Amino acid sequence: MTPRDAGTAVVTGASSGIGAATAIALAERGFRVIAGARRLDRLAEVAARHERITPVHLDVTDQASVEALAAALEGEDVTVLVANAGGAFDAATIADADLDAWERAHQVNVLGTVRTVQALLPLLVDSGRGLIVLMGSTAGRIVYEGGGSYTAAKHAVAAIAGTLRLELNGLPVRVSEIAPGMVRTDEFAVNRFGGDADKAATVYQGVAEPLTAEDIAEAVAWIATTPPHVNVDLMVLRPLAQAAQHKVHRILP
């Protein structure tokens, strides 16, 4: 696609990590990018990195916020939605589960995704070349101890992607799921461990090169610039050191 015909891409959860990197990668490829998140100060920093990025306050857990975004985009050539907003908010076993953390995980990862897709789908259809990219995870296919709330939520995201693909068959909207493995970002693991940076650091201890937010953003940008008849159903990305969810090569002292 050229800058003239790329259209508008909406990226949720764009104030940091994968969302911020994706907004920049899509802007560099000619899309007008609507970067949505709750933290406008962080969004302003992202928008300052490229003139094609417009920051917009967005809370995917708030129906009115999502509807306001969709209304503001009426008449725009919205061609891409990257439903990236998400996260993990605990590392407890199911026996010790904090149900508030489970509810938060599902509100953001699952209901936030559905809410955003519902609101923007008419615009994507109208574009004649729509693309929905759902940010899943390898946790959406393989479970692990202490990850119940997150793995359940990401399994739901995988189910949403597959269901959408069936339900939208015949309409000009592609549905892709990105499933990253170990990605090191500034906030993901810290949020999971309640702000404990030391515990968060142990997740990546001894791993030479975890994936970066930019690695995932490049994958999203590649999908977004393939021809409209090409649907990438699922892309799984892991660092070389991670052969599987439970098999990670670590170089420890």
C-alpha positions in Angstrom: 0.0 0.0 0.0 1.1 3.6 -0.6 0.6 6.4 1.9 -2.3 7.6 -0.3 -4.4 4.4 -0.2 -3.4 2.8 3.1 -6.3 4.4 5.0 -6.8 4.8 8.7 -5.6 2.2 11.3 -6.9 2.2 14.9 -4.6 0.8 17.5 -5.9 0.2 21.1 -3.6 0.0 24.1 -1.2 2.3 22.2 0.4 4.2 25.0 3.2 1.7 25.6 4.8 -1.6 24.6 3.4 -3.5 21.6 0.6 -1.0 21.0 3.0 2.0 20.8 5.4 0.2 18.6 2.6 -0.9 16.3 1.3 2.6 16.0 4.7 3.8 14.9 5.2 0.9 12.5 1.9 1.5 10.8 2.5 5.2 10.5 5.8 4.5 8.9 4.0 2.5 6.3 1.6 5.2 5.3 -1.4 4.6 7.5 -3.1 7.5 9.4 -3.0 6.0 12.9 -5.5 6.6 15.6 -3.6 5.6 18.8 -6.1 5.0 21.6 -5.4 4.5 25.3 -6.3 5.9 28.7 -2.9 7.6 29.4 -2.9 10.7 27.2 0.5 11.8 28.5 2.1 8.6 27.2 0.1 8.8 24.0 1.5 12.3 23.4 5.0 10.9 23.5 4.1 8.2 21.0 2.4 10.7 18.7 5.5 12.9 18.8 7.4 10.2 17.0 5.4 10.4 13.8 3.2 13.0 12.2 0.7 10.4 11.0 -0.2 9.4 14.6 -3.2 11.0 16.3 -3.6 10.3 20.1 -7.2 9.7 21.3 -8.4 8.9 24.8 -9.9 5.4 24.8 -10.9 3.0 27.5 -11.9 -0.3 26.0 -13.7 -1.3 29.2 -16.1 1.7 28.8 -18.8 1.4 26.3 -19.3 5.1 26.0 -15.6 5.7 25.3 -15.5 3.1 22.5 -18.8 4.4 21.0 -17.4 8.0 21.0 -14.3 6.8 19.1 -16.4 5.1 16.5 -18.7 8.2 16.1 -15.6 10.4 15.7 -14.4 8.2 12.8 -17.6 8.2 10.8 -16.8 8.9 7.2 -13.2 7.9 7.6 -11.6 5.2 5.5 -10.9 2.9 8.4 -9.1 -0.1 7.0 -7.3 -1.7 10.1 -8.2 -2.3 13.7 -5.4 -3.6 15.9 -7.2 -4.8 19.1 -4.1 -4.7 21.2 -5.4 -3.5 24.6 -4.8 -6.2 27.2 -2.6 -7.5 30.0 -2.1 -9.9 32.8 -2.9 -8.8 36.4 -2.0 -11.6 38.7 0.2 -14.7 38.9 -1.9 -16.7 41.5 -3.0 -20.3 41.3 -6.7 -20.8 40.7 -7.0 -22.1 44.3 -5.8 -18.7 45.5 -7.3 -16.6 42.7 -8.2 -13.0 43.2 -11.5 -12.8 41.2 -11.1 -9.1 40.8 -7.9 -9.8 38.8 -9.8 -12.4 36.7 -12.6 -9.8 36.1 -10.1 -7.2 35.1 -8.3 -9.6 32.7 -11.6 -10.5 31.0 -12.8 -6.9 30.9 -9.7 -5.7 29.1 -8.7 -8.7 27.0 -12.0 -10.2 26.1 -14.9 -7.8 26.5 -12.7 -4.8 25.4 -11.9 -6.7 22.2 -15.5 -7.6 21.5 -16.7 -4.0 22.3 -14.1 -2.4 20.0 -14.7 -4.9 17.1 -18.5 -4.3 17.4 -18.1 -0.5 17.2 -15.7 -0.3 14.3 -16.8 -3.2 12.2 -19.3 -1.2 10.1 -16.4 1.2 9.1 -14.1 -1.7 8.3 -16.8 -3.3 6.1 -17.5 0.1 4.4 -13.8 0.4 3.5 -14.0 -2.7 1.3 -10.6 -3.9 2.6 -10.9 -4.2 6.3 -8.5 -6.0 8.6 -8.9 -6.9 12.2 -5.8 -7.9 14.1 -6.4 -9.5 17.5 -3.4 -9.5 19.9 -3.5 -13.0 21.3 -0.7 -15.0 22.9 0.8 -18.4 23.0 -0.9 -18.4 26.4 -4.1 -18.6 24.3 -3.2 -22.2 23.3 -1.1 -23.6 26.1 -1.8 -23.1 29.8 0.7 -22.9 32.7 0.6 -22.8 36.5 -0.2 -19.4 37.9 -1.5 -18.1 34.6 -5.1 -19.0 34.9 -6.7 -15.6 34.5 -4.5 -14.6 31.6 -4.5 -18.0 29.7 -8.3 -18.1 30.0 -8.6 -14.6 28.6 -6.3 -15.3 25.7 -8.0 -18.6 24.9 -11.1 -16.5 24.6 -9.3 -14.1 22.2 -8.3 -17.1 20.0 -12.0 -18.2 20.0 -13.1 -14.7 19.1 -10.7 -14.6 16.1 -11.9 -18.0 14.8 -15.5 -17.1 15.3 -15.2 -13.8 13.6 -13.5 -15.4 10.6 -16.5 -17.7 10.2 -19.1 -15.0 10.8 -17.5 -12.4 8.5 -16.9 -14.9 5.6 -18.2 -13.2 2.4 -17.5 -9.7 3.7 -14.4 -7.6 2.9 -12.8 -8.0 6.3 -9.8 -10.2 7.1 -9.3 -11.5 10.6 -5.7 -12.2 11.9 -4.5 -13.3 15.3 -1.0 -12.6 16.5 0.2 -15.0 19.2 3.5 -13.8 20.7 5.5 -15.9 23.2 8.1 -14.3 25.5 8.1 -10.5 24.8 10.0 -8.2 27.1 8.2 -4.8 27.5 8.5 -2.2 30.2 5.1 -2.9 31.8 3.7 -6.4 31.1 5.4 -8.5 33.8 5.5 -5.6 36.2 1.7 -5.3 36.1 1.3 -9.1 36.5 3.4 -9.0 39.7 1.6 -6.0 41.2 4.4 -3.5 40.4 7.2 -5.7 41.8 10.0 -5.1 39.3 12.3 -7.7 40.9 9.8 -10.5 40.4 9.1 -9.3 36.9 12.8 -9.4 36.0 13.0 -13.1 37.0 10.7 -13.9 34.0 13.4 -12.9 31.6 16.4 -13.9 33.7 19.1 -15.5 31.6 17.2 -15.2 28.4 19.6 -13.6 25.9 17.1 -12.1 23.5 13.4 -12.1 24.4 11.2 -10.7 21.7 10.7 -6.9 21.7 7.6 -4.8 21.1 9.1 -3.8 17.8 9.4 -7.4 16.7 5.6 -7.9 17.1 4.8 -4.5 15.5 6.8 -5.5 12.4 4.6 -8.6 12.2 1.4 -6.6 12.5 2.7 -4.1 9.8 3.5 -7.0 7.4 0.0 -8.4 7.8 -1.5 -5.0 7.3 0.4 -4.4 4.0 -0.4 -7.8 2.4 -3.0 -7.7 -0.4 -6.6 -7.6 0.7 -7.3 -11.1 -0.6 -4.6 -12.6 1.7 -5.7 -13.6 5.2 -3.1 -14.6 7.7 -5.2 -16.6 10.1 -2.6 -17.0 12.9 1.0 -15.9 13.4 2.9 -17.4 16.3 6.2 -15.7 17.2 8.7 -16.8 19.9 12.3 -15.8 20.6 14.9 -18.4 19.5 15.5 -19.2 23.2 11.9 -20.3 23.7 11.2 -23.6 22.0 7.9 -24.0 23.8 5.9 -22.5 26.7 7.8 -24.7 29.2 11.2 -24.9 27.3 13.3 -21.7 27.6 17.1 -21.7 27.2 18.6 -19.5 30.0 22.2 -18.7 30.6 22.5 -18.3 34.4 25.6 -17.5 36.5 
